[in-house]
Amino acid sequence: MKRFLLIPMFASALYGSDELSNFSNGNDAFEAGNFSGAITNYQAQLETGLTSPALHFNLAHASYEAGQLGRSIFHYRRTLTLAPRDGDAQQNLGRVRDEVHNGTPPKAGFWRRLTGYFTINEWTLAAATLLTIWWLWLAAINWRPQWRKRGAVVRPIIGTAAVILAAVAILSLRLETNQPWAVVVENEVSVRYGPVGASPEQFKWFDGAELRVRDTHTANGVEWILAQDPPGRQGWLPAKAVLRPNR
């Protein structure tokens, strides 16, 4: 697999060395072959709130070297959420998925593939830019009616493109918020019929299983999630057995 990336140099100037000390310590531990130490430091960096695609990439790669395939998949996916065109992350994620899923990894749906080439912010910025140009153009021709014939063909094309980009940005946001996902990070976890430990076991999921979260429930102080895997199997498992975005 590819070697880990270095965080962009401008981040040190922006945040200062103290805020990035955990990241630097993680890099040092990784270079020394201390992958558990690297993971600990990268996690500590994440908890400061200062993150980047490089940080998730490094954490994913250290997790892979430590044999934590589910954690590796999770952080490669987080890398691609922030930097969807990162070729190294795409390639490495594919390799880890091959190990977990025996060469048949889950595939993204059509709409996810459609919106996944850019981040939500990039779609939004593109839509906002075209909408601003379009509105300024409309304001200009109302201010100077003699300009109305200028760009008569291009103007509606820009407006239509702006509306389409805005729709894609909204779709991308809805996919991100309405289709929460999780990755199993324990060696194996029992999947039960109900959100209690006494509920009968249906089957097991293993480290690296990628799931869609359908519901959550807390019972006796334990959080459970109702999840579904790509083949369609569904059941309840403890939330502590998975990693989820923004958790």
N, C-alpha and C positions, 0 to 999 in steps of 0.2 A: 504494500500500500504506500501511498505518497507520504513523505515526511510532513511533519506539522508545519503550519504557516506561522509567520511572525506578525504580530499586530502592527498596523500601520504606524510609522514613526510619528505622525502628527498627533496621535493620541497621547503620547507622553507629554508633549508640549501643552496639550489642551487640559489634561487632568492632573499632571504632575506625577512624579515617580512613586510617591507614597500610595496613591490610589491604585496603581498598577503593580504593586510589589508582589501580590499573590500570583499574578499572571507570570511575572518574571521568575518567581520561585518555582512555579509549575513548569516553566520551560527548562529550568536548571535540573529539576527532578527528572523530567522526561529524558534529557540528554544523558543523565546518569543511569538510566534504566529503572528508576524508581517510579513505576507507573501509578501505584497506589498513592504515592506522595504527590505526583503531578495532578491526579484527579482531585485530591483533597484541596490543593491550592487553587485549581481552576474553579472548583465549586465555591470556594471562599470568595473568589473574584466575582462570580455570578451574584452572590449574595450582597455585594456592595451596590448592585444596580448598574454597574458599568459593564456593558457587554458589547459583543461584536461578532460578526461571522467567524473571525479568526479564533476567538475564544471558544466558541462552540465546536469549531473544527478541531482544535487542539484537544479539547475534552473528549470528543468522539474518538479521536485516534488513540489517546491514552487509554480510554476505556476498552477499545479493541485489543490493544496490546496486553491489557490486564485480563482479557477473557470475558469482559462484561459486554456481550454482544447487544443486549437490549439497550443498555445505556448508550452504546456507540450509535445504534440506529437512531435513537431519540435525538442525540445532539447533531448528527449529520442532517436529520430532517429540520432541526432548528436552524442550522447553518443555511439550508436552502430556502427557508422561510425569509431569512434576512438577505440572502444573496442567491436568488434562484438560478442564476446562470453560472455558478461556480462549478467548473468542470471537474476539479479534483474531488469536491464533495459529492457530486453526482456519481463519479466513478467508484469512489470508496463506499458509498452507501450501497451501490449495486453489489459490490463484492461481499459486504457484510450480510446483506439480504440473501445472497446465494448460499452462504453458510447456514443461515438460520432456516431458510425455507427450501433448501435443497434444490436451488435453481428455479423455483417457481414463486418469486416474490409477489406480493400484492401489487396490483396496478391501479394507478390513479384513474378516477372516472373522467369522462369527456370534459365536463365543465372545469374540473380541477386542472386538467392538462391545458385547457384553453386559457385560463387565467394565470397559470403558474409560471409563465416565462418572465413576468415582472412582479415586483412586490406591490402590495396595496398602495403604498405611498407613490410608487412610480406610475401606476394607473391613474391615481388621483391627480398627480401633477400634470400628466399629459392631458387629461380631460379639462382641468382647470385652465391650462394654457390656451387650448383651442377655444374654450368657451369665452375666455377673456378677449381673445383676438376677434371672435365673432361679434361679441357685444360691442366692442369698441368700433368695429366696422359698421354695425347698425347705427350706433350713435353718430358716427361721422357722416353717413349718408342722410341722416335726418337733419343734421346741422348744415350740410352742404348738399342739397338735393341734386345738384348738377353732377355729383360724383356717383349717382345711383347706378349708371350704366357700367361704371368701372368694376370689374370683378363680378359681373352679374352671374357668371357661370360658376366661378370658384367659391363665391360666398355661401351658397346653400350646401356645397360639398363640405366646406369647413364646419358649418353648423351641424350637418348630419354626422360627421366624424366625431365632433365633440360630444354629441348626445350618445353615440355608440360607446365611446370611451368612458363616459360617465356611467353608463349602464354596466359596463364590464367592471369598473371600479366597485360599484355597489354589489355586484355579484361576487366579486372576489372577497369583499368584506363579509358578506353573508355566509359564504363557504367557510371562512375562517372562524366565524363566531357560532354558526349553527351546526357545524359538523366537528365537534371536539373529538380529539383522538388521544390515544395513549399507547404506551409500549410497555410490555411486561419486562421487569428488571430483576425478577427472582428466578432461580433455577427452574422451579415449577410452582404452580399455584393451582389450588382446587377451585373449580368454577361450580357454583352452587345454584340451586333452583330459586333460592330466596336470599335476601340480604341479612342472614344470620349464620353464625358458625355451625348451628345445629341442623341447618338445611342440608338435605342429601346432596352429594356430589354428582354432577353430571359428567364431567370430564376434566382434564387438566390442560392448562396453557403453559408454555415453556418460555424461557428467556428469549426475548426478541420478538415475541408475538405482537403484531401491530393490530390495534383494535380501534373501533369507533365507539365512543361513549354515548350511550343512549339515555342514561338516567343516573342519579346519585341518591343515596339514602344513608342516613346516620342512625345506628341502633346501638344503644348501650355505650355511647362514646366512640364507636368504631364507624368510620366512613366506608361505605360500600359503593361500587359502581356497577351499573348494568352495562355490559359491553358486548360487542359483536365482532367476530373475526371475518376476514374476506370470504370464506366459504359459507357464512351465514349462521354459524353456531353462536348462541347467545346465552349469557348467564351472568350471575353476580360474583364478584371477587373483591377482596379488600383493596381499598384505594392505595394502601401502602405498598402493594405489589407492583405498581406501575409508576411511570413518569408521565406527566401531562404538561402541556404548555401552560406557563404562568402559574405553576404550582411549585 
